[in-house]
Structure formats: structure tokens, C-alpha cells
Amino acid sequence: MAQSLSLSSNRADNDFYCDLSRLYAEGCLTATADPSRYDFVIAYITPDRQWRFPRSLSREDIAVAKPIPVFDAIQFITAQNIDLMLPQMFCIPGMTHYRALFDLLKIPYVGNTPDVNECLLINQSKVVYKFLLRLGI
């Protein structure tokens, strides 16, 4: 049985986007739920940057899951022998820092690498993009 990790998180300062990523991840888990093929480990990073490993992505299960710091979360994740990480993250740290963490842990994930996402994020910021254009970069 393949084991995969679904990672849901979002901006430390924005509950709306945190809940949005939770809903996307919950929908993905529902659509791919096949216990004969997959054993999901859910990681949820709350706006206070604490990691939780709830049974499901329901608000109730997240609320009762014990919050742990990133160091303890890394120990937990490495003990799980994760095959694949599926990020459902709509924030800059989610598209860069957390993916880089999984690069370091040698756990493959779906989507762009952190360096590609950093380039894409520059394009999303009109102010930064215009500034770089003026510099000739």
C-alpha cells in the first residue's frame, strides 16, 4: 500500500486562505480515498505555524489534533516512510519553504519546485515585476 502525505497549510496571517487550502485538500482526499491503494497521513499547518496530524481535515479533528513544532513534525514525517507529498497550499511559504523542506527530506511532491515557484511569485507581484523590469532584470 502506498503511503502519501497530504499537506495543507496557509498564510500565517490569513485564516481565509488557510481554510481554502483545507477545503481543497479535503476534496482531494475525498476524491482519492481508496484504502486498498493509499494510506494518507494528513499534515495541517495552522496560522500559528504549528503542525498537526489530524485523522481528517474536518474542523473538529484539526481542533483536537495536538499542535507540535516543526522539529517534532519532521521527526514524525520521517518515521512514516512517506512516498509522496501532495501540497494544497496557497501561500508563499507553502509554495517555497515547505516544498524546500520536503526536498531536504527527499520526499517527492506534486507540483513545481521552490525555485520555479519563486520566479512565478515575482510575476504575480506587479510592484516587484515592474521594479525588476526597470532594473533590466
BELFEN-V490054 format. One record per pair of residues at least 6 apart in sequence whose C-alpha atoms are under 6 Angstrom apart, sorted by the first residue. I is the first residue (numbers start at 1). GAP is how many residues later the second one is. D is the distance in Angstrom with one decimal. If there is no record, write none. Layout:
BEGIN
i-><I	I>
gap-><GAP	GAP>
d-><D	D>
END
This chain:
BEGIN
i-><1	1	2	3	3	3	3	3	4	4	4	4	4	5	5	5	5	6	6	6	7	7	7	8	8	8	8	8	9	9	9	9	10	10	10	11	12	12	21	21	25	26	42	43	43	44	44	45	50	50	50	51	51	52	52	52	54	54	54	84	84	85	86	86	96	99	100	122	123>
gap-><36	37	36	35	36	37	79	80	36	78	79	80	81	35	36	37	80	36	79	80	36	37	80	13	14	36	80	81	9	35	36	80	8	79	81	80	35	36	67	68	63	31	11	9	10	7	8	6	17	18	19	16	17	13	14	15	7	8	11	24	25	24	23	24	18	15	14	7	6>
d-><5.4	5.8	5.1	5.6	4.6	5.9	5.6	5.6	5.1	5.4	5.3	4.8	5.8	5.6	4.8	5.8	4.6	5.0	5.7	4.8	4.8	5.9	4.8	5.9	5.8	4.9	5.0	5.7	5.8	5.6	4.6	5.3	4.4	5.7	5.5	5.5	3.9	5.9	5.5	5.6	5.6	5.8	5.5	5.8	4.7	5.7	5.1	4.5	5.5	5.5	5.3	5.5	5.2	5.7	5.9	5.0	5.5	5.3	5.1	5.2	5.4	4.4	5.6	5.5	4.2	6.0	5.9	6.0	5.7>
END
